[in-house]
Amino acid sequence: MKDLCQPKYVGTRVSKKLQVRYPRQIVKAQNKSRKTKKGNTILAVDIGTTGMKMGIFRLTGSKLSLVCQFSQEYELNIYNDGLFGDIEQEKWKTVFIAGCKEMKDFISDVDVISLSGTTPGLTAMDKSGRALLPAILMLDQRSRKQARFIIETIGIENLLKTTANMPVAGGCSLASILWIKDNCPEIFDKTYKFGHSNTYFAHWLTGGFAIDPSSASLTALYNTVQNDFTWNENIASAFGLSLNKLPQIIPAYESAGRMSNSLARKLGFKKEPPVLIGGNDAVLAAYSVGINEPGDIINVNGTCEITLVCLDKCLSSANYNIRAHVLKDRWLTLHVMNAGGKALDWYKSLFCSELSAEEFYNSFLPQAIESWLNCQSSVTYIPYLMGSRYSLEPLKAQLLGLTQQTTREEILAGIVRGLCEYQKEHLEEIGKKIPLKDVIHVTGGATNPALMRAKSKWMRDSEYIHNEQSSMKGAALLGQKYLDS
């Protein structure tokens, strides 16, 4: 186990089946005019689980317009029989530098940078901000023992009353921190701050350590129910963790500091823009489409599939996560399927490897869904291809009810139905506590019209509205809030 604490292993244990590769993309709008007023250009950065998106937004009056964007994917490290899931933080920096280079005609005008980040992306940092281990992702399952220990020590009722979340491996920062303490004590001792992806990235840009409430919510250390920007000292002390090892909690729309002069010059910025700490990517996706009233719903489709429902009071449960919203006096449920779009990618690689991505998603997938949308099928999909965020046990996916007559189209339709029914359970549970709206906003790269029809049939009979680039736009809206203040 000690070898796993040595940075030398980084990048050597990538599972080929779980690598995600997409081409680098840059898109520029037709209007390339750079004659703008002072203080109206925002760089939004979405540090996703499998890739980064960057967008330059211009603010004209109250209108926010995307004028240039860049995206590039990176590889995750999935190893130890799928139990470990992490990424080298240098990959985030490398893509950001590439994006600045590609968008050099626009970068010099940037007045503020705003972050959206995958959470946790738990990173142990020394005093200079250097990462001591790869960032532990929410897909990670190494800390199940520690998650169970947290529950046994504090009690699930007390945890839900204070942090509003049940600790689980990967999705709970404290569990990952305790895993480091138990298995890599020398790294735990060297750690100056533990933070999430936005903490690490903001420090690289500014030298300041900070985190926001939406990101802090899943640490099992934040007073999520009170949502008062304070860490829970009693929980931290129960596990020998000093609050000094945690970053300052600030509102999502506040700055962690200005970009350092040397880095700004190197990357082509004429100014030293303030860097907003931003928030969790799913929360900012919700923010971008106006999820702000109780009962508002958004369904986010990417590597993971997440359904969020807006709350005006903190209604915690062991069956879903709760995040503080970036808005005052608002919370969001967070019901996560670790393998959402990833399940479709897995199916394609196994059953339809002869098809291109375009053929599979634009032709085969819609045909399979339409063929079985109104038909009875014996195929059942248990959707835990990458485990569960709500179980201490290593749950596995299952395909049941197969016969000699079962086709690959029926299997795919069964997988889609299983994913939809998983989210349906959450909406039914939360719908017993608050009235739900009849509109569901849908966002993320792993969706299309056929999947939306499937959701309407198998998840919830509602009006579905598709939105693009939501997490990045949410970060831009925070930048607009900062510039307007």
N, C-alpha and C positions, 0 to 999 in steps of 0.2 A: 504493500500500500504506500510505502514511503516514496517509491519512484513516481507515483502519480502526483506528488507535490513538487516535483522538479520541473521547472519551465522547459527543460531540454526535450520533453516529450511532445511539446506543442507541434501540431501539424503532421504528426506521423501516424495517427490512428484514425484517419477519416474513413468512415464506411462508404464504399463506392456506391452502394445502393441508396444511400441517403444524401449524397451530394446533390446540391441544387445549382445548376449552371444556367444562366441566361445571358444574352448578349448585352453589352453596355449600350445604353441608349441616351441620346441627347435630342431634345426637341426645342426649337426656337419658334416663338410666335412670329406672325407676319410683321407686326409693328415693332421695329427695332430702334425706334427713336430713344435717345438717351437724354433728351432735354426734359428734365423733371425738376420738381420743386425739391428743396432741401428737406430731408427727413421723411421720405416716403418709399424707400426701397427696402424690402425684407428678404432675407435668405432663410427659407424654411428647410430644416434638415430632419428627415425621418430615418432614424437608425432602426431598421427593421430586423426581424429575426434572421432572414436569409438575404437581405440586401438593403441598400441605402437609396433613398430618393432625395433629391435636392431640387428646390424650386426658387426662382427669383420672382417675387411678387411686387407689383407697383400699386401704390395707394393713390387714387385720384379722387379727392373728396372723401366720400364714404365707400367708394367702390374699390374692391381688391381684384387685381388682374394678374394672372400668371403669364409672364413674358418669356420665360426660359426654364427648362427643366432637364435634369440629368438623373439617370438611374443605373445602378450596377449591382449585380448579385455577388455574394461571396459564399464560400464553403463553410459548413459547420463541422465540428468534430463530434461524431457519434461513435462510441466505442464501449468496450466492456459489456458486450451482449446488449447494447442499447441502453444501458443504465446511466452512462455518462454522456452529457450533452453540453458542449461549451464552444467558445470561439476566441481566437486571439484578437485582442483589442486593436492591434496594429492594422488589422483588416479594415476596421472602421476608419482609421486615419488615412490609410492608403486610398480608399474610395473617395473620401472627402477631398483629398488633395487632387485626385484625378478630376473630380467634379468642378473644383475651382479652376483648374486648368482649361477644361472644356468650355466653361462659361466665363472666360476671362473678359469678354467684352462687356459683361454685366456686373461682375464681382466688384469692380472698383467703386460702384455707386452704393453698395450696401450700407444701410444705416443701422440695421439691427439684425442679429441672428437669433432664430428661435428653434428650439429643439423638440423633437418627438422621439420617444425611445422605447425599444422593447424592454419589458420589465419581467424579472429583475435584471438580467445581465449582471449578476452580482460580481463585483470586482473588489479584490483586496489591493489597496494601494499604499505605497510608502509615502513619506512626507513630500517627496517631489512629484507625486501623482503617478509614479511608475507602477504598472500592473505587476503584481507578484505571482498571479496565476491567470490563466484564461478566464474569461467571463462565464460564469455558470448560468445557463439559460433555463427558462421555465420547462424545457423538455427534459431536464436532468432528473435522474431518479436516485442518485447516490446517497441522499440524506434521509431516506425513509426512517432509519433508526433514530436519527436526531429529531425528526418531526414527531415521532411517537413519544419521545422523551419530553418534548415541550408540552404536549397534551397531558401527559401523566403528571408533570410537575405543576403546571398552572391550572389545568382543568379546562375542558372545552367550554363550559358555561362562562367562566371568567374571561377566556379568550374572546368569545363572541361578544361579550358585554363591553369589552375595551377595544380590541383590535378589529373586531367584526369579521374575522377570518379564521378558518381552521388551518393550522399549519400542515403543509404537505411538502414532499420533496420537490425541488425545482421552483415551485411557485412561492416558497417562503424563504425570505432572506436569512432569517435567524437559523433555520435548519441548515442552510448551506454554510453559514458562519460557524456553527457548532461542528459541522463535518470538518471544516478546515482546522478548527481548534483541536479536534480529536485525532485527526490523521496527519496534520501538517503543523504541529505546534510552533515550529520555528517561523513559519510564515505568519501564523496568527500573531506571534509576538512582534514581528517586524511591521505588521500592518498599522498604518497611521489612521486611515479611514477605510471603512467599508461603504461602498456606494453602488448605485445602479448605472445603467449605460449612460444616462444623461449626466450623472455625477462625474464619471470618468471623462466623458467627452468635453463637458464644460470646463473641467479643470485643465485639460490639455489646451483649450483655447484661451483660458483666462488666468489660471493659477488659483482659482477659488474652488472650495469644496461646498457643494449644495445639493439639495434634492427637493422635490415638490411633494405635496400630499398625495396626489394620485399614484405616484411611484412608491412612496413610503407606505401606502396602505397595505401592501402584501409583504411587509417585513416581519409581521408578528411583533413589532416593536413600536408601531405608531398608534397613537390614540385616535383611531379612525372614527369611532362613534362620536367623540367630542370634536374631532377635526379642528384642533386648536394649535396646530404647528408644534406639538410637543411629542417627544419620545416618552415611552412608558418606562420610567426608571425602575419600577418594581420588577418588571419582567426581565429587563436587561441585567439587573443585579442578581436575579435568581440563577443566571447562567454565567456569572463572572465576566460580563461584558460591560466595559466602561462606556458611558455615553460619549466620552471624548473620541471614541473610535467611529462615531456616526457623524455624518455631515449635518450642517444647519438646514432646517426645513424652511423653505421660503415659498411664497405663492408662485404658481406656474408662470405668471406674467411678469415676474420680477427678474432682475439681472443678477447673475452670479459674478459679474465683473466684465471688464472690457477685454477684447482680444488683445493679446500682447503685441507690442509694436513690431517685434522681430518676426513673429509668425504672420502678422497682417501683411508686412512687406513681402515676405516670401511667397504668399499665396495670391498676391495681386490686389489686396484691399488698399484703397487710398486712405481710408479712415481706420479707426480702431473701434469697431462697432461693439456695443454691449451685447452680451450673450444671455438670452432668457433661458432659464432652467427648463421651461416647457413642462411636458408631462408624458404620461403613458400613451402609447400610440393608439390604443383602442379608445381611451377616453377622449383624445383629441379628434378621433374620427367622429365620435358622438357629438362633440362640441361643434365640429365643422358643419353639421347638417341641422343644427338647432335642437338637439336633444337636451332640453332644459326644463321641461314640465313633467310632473309625476305621470307615469304611464307611457311616456314616449319610448319608442323601441328602435334599436339599430342592430343589424346582424352583420358582423364583419367577417369576411371570407378571405383568408390568406393561407399560410402554412397551417395555422390554427383556424378554427371557426369559433367566433365569440358572439354571444347575444348579450346585449346590455339593455337594461331597463332603468329609466330615471326615477329616483325616489326623492321625496322631500323629508324623509326621516330614515334613519339607518335601520334597515330590516335585515338583520344578519341571519345566516343559516349555514349549516355544515354542508349543504348541497351546492353552494355557489360562493363566489368571492364577492366582496364589496370593495369598491374603490371610492375615494373621495373624488368628487367632480372638480373641474377647474373653476366651477361657479360656486359662489357662497351658498351655504345651506342646501346643498344638493349632493346626493350620492348616486352611484350607479351599480347595479348588479353586474356581475361579470361571470357568465357561464361559458366555460371554455372546453372545447374538444381539441385536445392536443394535435390530433391528426385530422384536420379538415381537408383543405386542399392537398395536403400531403397524402391523404388516403387515395385521392383520385390519381395523383402522380404515381403512387405505388401500384395501383391497379393497371395503369397504362403500361408501366415498365414490365409487368408480369404477364398481362393478357393481350396487350395490343402494341407490342414493341415494334411491329412493322409499320405502324402509323406515325406520321409526324404529329407534333403537338397541335398544329392547326387542324389536321384531319380529325384527330381524336376529339378536341374540344368543340370544334365547329360543326362536325358532322356525326361522328359515332356516338358521342355522349348525348346530344339532343335526340337522336333516333332511339337510343336505348331507353331514355326517360319517357318519350312519347309512347313507345310500344307498351310500357308497363304502368303508365300513370293511372289508368283506370281498370287495370287487370289484377286479379288475385295472384299472388306469388307465394310459394312456400319458402323462398330464400329469406333468411334473417341474418342481418349483420350486427354483431356486437362490436361497437366502434372503437375499441381501445387499442388501436394500432401502435400508439406511442404512449400508452398508459393513461392514467386519469389524474387530474389535479385534485380530485376530491376523495381519493382513497389512499390509505397507507399501504395497501397491498399492490403488488406489481400486476395489475390487470392486463389481460391480453385480448386482442381482437379475435373474433370467431366468425366463420361463415357456416351457417346451419341450413338444413333443409335442402341440400343439393341432391339431385338425382341424375341419372344418365341422360335425361332430356333437358337438363338445365343448360342454358346458353350463356355465353359470356355477357350478352346484353342484359339478361335477367340478373346476373350477378352484379353488374354495375348499377342497375336500377335498385337492387337490394341495398347496396352500399349507400347510395344517395338517400334512400328512404330511411336507413338506419341513422344517418347523420341528422336528417330532418327530425326524426322522432326523438332523438336525444335533446335537441333544442326545444322541442314541443313540451317535454317534461318540465323544463324550467319555466316557460311561459305559463303553463298551467299552475305551477306552484306559486309564482309571484302574483298571478292573476287572482288568487284567492285573498291576497292582502291589499291590493290596490286595483282600481279599474285600469285596464290596458287600452291604449289607443288602437284604432283600426288601420293605422298606417305603419308599415315597417320599412325603415330605410335600410338599404343593402349596399355594402361597399366592399372593396377588396378585389384583387386580381383573380381570385379563384371563384368567379361567378359568371354566369351568362343567362340569357333569357330562359333557356330550358331549365336551368337550376332554380330560377325564380318561380317558374310554374310548379316545379316539384315542391318548393317550400310552401307555396300557396295550398297545395293539396295535402302535404304530409306534415308540415310544421304548424302553420296557422293560416286560416282563411282570412287574409287581409289584403289591402292594397300594398304592393311592393314598389318602392321607388329606388332606382339605382343611382348611386353617387360615385364619382371617381376621385382619386387622389385625396381622400378625406383626412388621413392623419397629417399629411404634409400641409394641407389647407388649414387644418386646425391649428398647427404651429404658426402659420402665417397670420391667422386671426389673433393669436396672442401677441404677435408682433404689432399688429394694427392697434390693439388695445394699449400696448406700451407707447407707441408713437402718439396716440391720441390723448394720453394722460398728461 
